[in-house]
Amino acid sequence: MQAELLQSSLPGVQAIRISSTRSFGKHWHSTFGFGVMEQGGHRSASGRGTVDVLAGSVLTHNPGEVHDGAPLQREGRRWVMLHLDVNLMRSLGGQTDANSDADVEFTRPVLQDPQLVVQLQQMFKAWAHRGAPEAADGLTRLADESALTLLCTHVLTHHTTARLPSNAPASVGKVRDMLAADVLDPPSLQALATPLGLSRYQVLRRFTEVYGLPPHAWLRAYRLERARALIAQGVPLAATAAESGFADQSHMTRSFRALLGYAPGASQRVLQPRSRRNA
């Protein structure tokens, strides 16, 4: 058996990828759980009887729901499971105080939802390939919160008994200003939403409609523009990275190459006046 923990930057969230030929006895979790069967398949008990979960399917469990798992093939199976604290999942999904006490549960133990599979796999890939400095970055936390908000809203809306509030219009210029004002330690999505009286999902959707990018992506671009301006002023690259909100110069270099297609050093040669470069 092989197990790999994929840790989110947010508390109350954990994912684990397991590759195994063994069978697991009956047990339960206090969290909501949902994930993807990546290879093979297994047979499991659930609150709705025995089910088979095949590759490409989403498997779910409700808090307290007893389940187990046995491989369907001799070669075993590989799956990745996301575990979310109950209150956090409801909060990320935009449930209001008025309905937060209502029972919420997955309606089926196995889901066929290609969109959800893609969302989960993209998020797991991001968690598996980031370094420790990047994981501690406020922008990373904001990105994780945004991804999980979209994920939980989709899940709660399409696959549970939850009833969510509709989207509400609001001015999000204040959200942009809050992001720009604290580029080194950006506020959480919840902190951005609260002054507007909106849920995380509502402010995420509205901001994206107005500015063309979700808040974390807008802030990433804003950091790059701030870095470009500092480089043009002759600020050394290491100091530019620190003042622009990057974990370190390497983090800034990766972001430049990913979004702009070139390294900060190339930007330094182009943006700085010749006299300053030769000084």
C-alpha positions as CSV (number, residue, x, y, z in Angstrom):
1,M,0.0,0.0,0.0
2,Q,1.2,3.5,-0.9
3,A,-0.3,6.7,0.6
4,E,0.5,10.3,-0.2
5,L,-0.9,13.2,1.8
6,L,-1.7,16.3,-0.2
7,Q,-2.0,19.2,2.3
8,S,-4.0,22.3,1.5
9,S,-2.8,25.6,2.8
10,L,-6.2,25.9,4.6
11,P,-7.0,24.3,8.0
12,G,-9.7,21.7,8.1
13,V,-8.9,20.4,4.6
14,Q,-6.8,17.3,3.7
15,A,-6.4,15.0,0.7
16,I,-4.9,11.6,0.5
17,R,-4.0,9.5,-2.6
18,I,-3.9,5.8,-2.0
19,S,-2.7,3.0,-4.2
20,S,-3.5,-0.4,-2.7
21,T,-4.5,-4.1,-3.3
22,R,-5.8,-4.5,0.2
23,S,-9.3,-4.4,1.5
24,F,-10.4,-2.0,4.3
25,G,-12.8,-2.9,7.1
26,K,-15.9,-0.9,7.9
27,H,-15.3,2.6,9.3
28,W,-16.5,6.1,9.2
29,H,-15.2,9.7,9.2
30,S,-16.6,12.9,10.9
31,T,-15.9,14.8,7.7
32,F,-17.5,15.1,4.2
33,G,-15.4,13.1,1.8
34,F,-15.3,13.0,-2.0
35,G,-12.7,12.1,-4.5
36,V,-11.8,10.4,-7.7
37,M,-11.1,6.7,-8.5
38,E,-8.0,7.2,-10.8
39,Q,-7.3,3.6,-11.7
40,G,-9.0,0.2,-11.2
41,G,-12.0,0.2,-9.0
42,H,-13.4,-1.1,-5.7
43,R,-16.6,-2.3,-4.1
44,S,-17.8,-0.5,-1.0
45,A,-20.6,-0.5,1.5
46,S,-22.5,2.8,1.8
47,G,-25.6,4.3,3.3
48,R,-27.5,3.1,0.2
49,G,-26.1,-0.4,0.0
50,T,-23.2,-1.9,-1.8
51,V,-21.8,0.0,-4.7
52,D,-19.0,-0.4,-7.3
53,V,-16.7,2.6,-8.0
54,L,-14.9,2.5,-11.3
55,A,-12.1,4.6,-12.7
56,G,-13.3,8.1,-13.6
57,S,-16.1,8.1,-11.1
58,V,-16.4,10.3,-8.0
59,L,-16.8,8.5,-4.7
60,T,-18.5,10.2,-1.7
61,H,-19.2,9.7,1.9
62,N,-21.3,11.7,4.4
63,P,-20.1,12.5,7.9
64,G,-20.7,9.4,10.0
65,E,-21.6,7.1,7.0
66,V,-20.1,3.6,7.4
67,H,-18.2,2.4,4.4
68,D,-15.4,0.0,3.5
69,G,-13.6,-1.0,0.3
70,A,-12.3,-4.0,-1.6
71,P,-10.5,-4.0,-4.9
72,L,-12.4,-5.2,-8.0
73,Q,-9.2,-6.3,-9.8
74,R,-6.1,-8.2,-8.6
75,E,-4.0,-5.3,-9.6
76,G,-5.7,-3.1,-7.0
77,R,-6.8,0.5,-7.5
78,R,-5.7,4.1,-6.9
79,W,-7.9,6.8,-5.7
80,V,-7.6,10.3,-4.1
81,M,-10.0,11.5,-1.5
82,L,-10.7,15.0,-0.2
83,H,-11.8,15.3,3.4
84,L,-13.5,18.6,4.5
85,D,-14.7,19.7,7.9
86,V,-18.5,19.9,7.9
87,N,-18.8,23.6,8.8
88,L,-16.0,24.6,6.4
89,M,-17.7,22.8,3.5
90,R,-21.0,24.5,4.3
91,S,-19.3,27.9,4.6
92,L,-17.2,27.5,1.4
93,G,-20.4,26.5,-0.4
94,G,-22.2,29.6,0.7
95,Q,-24.8,28.3,3.1
96,T,-26.3,31.0,5.3
97,D,-26.9,30.9,9.0
98,A,-30.6,30.4,8.4
99,N,-30.1,27.0,6.8
100,S,-26.8,25.9,8.4
101,D,-28.5,23.7,10.9
102,A,-30.4,21.7,8.2
103,D,-29.2,18.2,7.5
104,V,-27.0,18.2,4.4
105,E,-25.8,15.0,2.7
106,F,-24.7,13.6,-0.6
107,T,-27.6,12.1,-2.5
108,R,-25.5,9.3,-4.1
109,P,-22.4,7.4,-3.0
110,V,-21.0,7.4,-6.6
111,L,-21.2,10.3,-9.0
112,Q,-20.7,10.6,-12.7
113,D,-19.5,14.2,-13.1
114,P,-16.6,14.9,-15.5
115,Q,-16.5,18.6,-14.6
116,L,-16.1,17.7,-10.9
117,V,-13.3,15.2,-11.8
118,V,-11.4,17.9,-13.7
119,Q,-11.8,20.4,-10.8
120,L,-10.5,17.9,-8.3
121,Q,-7.6,16.7,-10.3
122,Q,-6.4,20.2,-11.1
123,M,-6.5,21.1,-7.4
124,F,-4.7,17.9,-6.3
125,K,-2.0,18.5,-8.9
126,A,-1.4,22.0,-7.6
127,W,-1.1,20.8,-4.0
128,A,1.3,18.0,-5.0
129,H,3.8,20.2,-6.9
130,R,4.2,23.3,-4.7
131,G,7.1,24.0,-2.4
132,A,7.0,25.0,1.2
133,P,7.6,28.7,0.7
134,E,4.8,28.9,-1.9
135,A,2.4,27.0,0.3
136,A,2.9,29.6,3.0
137,D,2.2,32.5,0.7
138,G,-1.1,34.4,1.2
139,L,-1.8,34.3,-2.5
140,T,-1.6,30.5,-2.4
141,R,-4.1,30.5,0.5
142,L,-6.4,32.8,-1.5
143,A,-6.1,30.5,-4.5
144,D,-6.9,27.4,-2.5
145,E,-9.9,29.1,-0.9
146,S,-11.2,30.2,-4.3
147,A,-10.7,26.7,-5.8
148,L,-12.5,25.1,-2.9
149,T,-15.3,27.6,-2.9
150,L,-16.0,26.8,-6.6
151,L,-15.7,23.1,-5.8
152,C,-17.9,23.0,-2.7
153,T,-20.5,25.3,-4.4
154,H,-20.7,22.9,-7.4
155,V,-20.9,19.8,-5.1
156,L,-23.5,21.3,-2.7
157,T,-25.6,22.6,-5.6
158,H,-25.6,19.5,-7.8
159,H,-25.0,16.5,-5.5
160,T,-26.4,17.2,-2.0
161,T,-29.7,18.1,-0.3
162,A,-28.4,21.6,0.4
163,R,-30.4,24.7,-0.8
164,L,-28.1,27.6,-1.5
165,P,-28.8,31.3,-1.8
166,S,-28.8,32.8,-5.3
167,N,-26.1,35.1,-6.5
168,A,-26.5,38.8,-5.5
169,P,-25.2,41.8,-7.3
170,A,-22.6,44.0,-5.6
171,S,-19.9,46.5,-6.3
172,V,-16.6,44.7,-6.1
173,G,-14.3,47.7,-6.5
174,K,-13.7,47.6,-2.7
175,V,-12.5,44.0,-3.2
176,R,-9.9,45.0,-5.7
177,D,-8.8,47.9,-3.5
178,M,-8.4,45.5,-0.5
179,L,-6.3,43.1,-2.6
180,A,-4.0,45.9,-3.9
181,A,-3.7,47.5,-0.4
182,D,-2.3,44.3,1.2
183,V,-0.3,42.6,-1.6
184,L,2.2,41.1,0.9
185,D,-0.5,39.3,3.0
186,P,-3.8,39.3,1.1
187,P,-7.1,38.9,2.9
188,S,-9.0,35.7,2.7
189,L,-11.9,35.3,0.4
190,Q,-14.2,35.3,3.4
191,A,-12.7,38.6,4.6
192,L,-13.3,40.1,1.1
193,A,-16.9,38.9,1.0
194,T,-18.0,39.9,4.5
195,P,-18.1,43.7,4.1
196,L,-20.3,43.2,1.0
197,G,-22.7,40.9,2.8
198,L,-22.0,38.1,0.3
199,S,-20.8,34.5,0.4
200,R,-17.4,33.5,-0.9
201,Y,-18.9,32.2,-4.1
202,Q,-21.0,35.3,-4.7
203,V,-18.0,37.7,-4.4
204,L,-15.8,35.3,-6.4
205,R,-18.3,35.1,-9.3
206,R,-19.0,38.8,-9.3
207,F,-15.3,39.8,-9.2
208,T,-14.6,37.5,-12.1
209,E,-17.4,38.9,-14.1
210,V,-16.2,42.5,-13.6
211,Y,-12.4,42.1,-13.8
212,G,-12.1,39.0,-16.0
213,L,-10.1,37.0,-13.4
214,P,-10.8,35.6,-10.0
215,P,-9.3,37.5,-7.1
216,H,-6.2,35.4,-6.6
217,A,-5.3,35.5,-10.3
218,W,-5.9,39.3,-10.5
219,L,-3.6,39.7,-7.5
220,R,-0.9,37.5,-9.1
221,A,-1.0,39.8,-12.2
222,Y,-0.9,42.8,-9.9
223,R,2.2,41.5,-8.1
224,L,3.9,41.0,-11.5
225,E,3.1,44.6,-12.5
226,R,4.3,45.9,-9.2
227,A,7.5,43.9,-9.6
228,R,8.0,45.2,-13.2
229,A,7.7,48.8,-11.8
230,L,10.3,48.2,-9.1
231,I,12.7,46.6,-11.5
232,A,12.3,49.6,-13.8
233,Q,13.3,51.8,-10.8
234,G,16.5,49.8,-10.3
235,V,15.4,47.8,-7.2
236,P,17.5,44.6,-7.0
237,L,15.6,41.4,-7.9
238,A,15.7,39.9,-4.4
239,A,14.3,43.1,-2.9
240,T,11.7,43.4,-5.7
241,A,10.5,39.8,-4.9
242,A,10.1,40.7,-1.2
243,E,8.3,44.0,-1.8
244,S,6.0,42.5,-4.4
245,G,4.7,39.7,-2.2
246,F,6.7,36.7,-3.6
247,A,8.1,34.1,-1.2
248,D,11.6,34.6,-2.7
249,Q,13.3,35.5,-5.9
250,S,12.9,31.9,-7.3
251,H,9.1,32.2,-6.7
252,M,9.0,35.5,-8.6
253,T,11.0,34.0,-11.5
254,R,8.6,31.1,-11.8
255,S,5.6,33.5,-11.9
256,F,7.3,35.7,-14.5
257,R,8.0,32.8,-16.8
258,A,4.5,31.2,-16.3
259,L,2.5,34.4,-17.0
260,L,4.8,36.6,-19.0
261,G,7.1,34.1,-20.8
262,Y,10.4,35.5,-19.6
263,A,12.5,35.8,-16.5
264,P,12.8,39.0,-14.3
265,G,16.4,39.3,-15.3
266,A,15.3,39.8,-18.9
267,S,12.8,42.4,-17.7
268,Q,15.6,44.1,-15.8
269,R,17.7,44.5,-19.0
270,V,14.7,45.9,-21.0
271,L,13.1,48.2,-18.4
272,Q,16.0,49.8,-16.7
273,P,17.6,52.9,-18.4
274,R,21.0,52.1,-19.9
275,S,22.8,54.5,-17.5
276,R,21.3,52.7,-14.5
277,R,22.2,49.2,-15.8
278,N,25.8,50.3,-16.3
279,A,26.1,52.0,-13.0
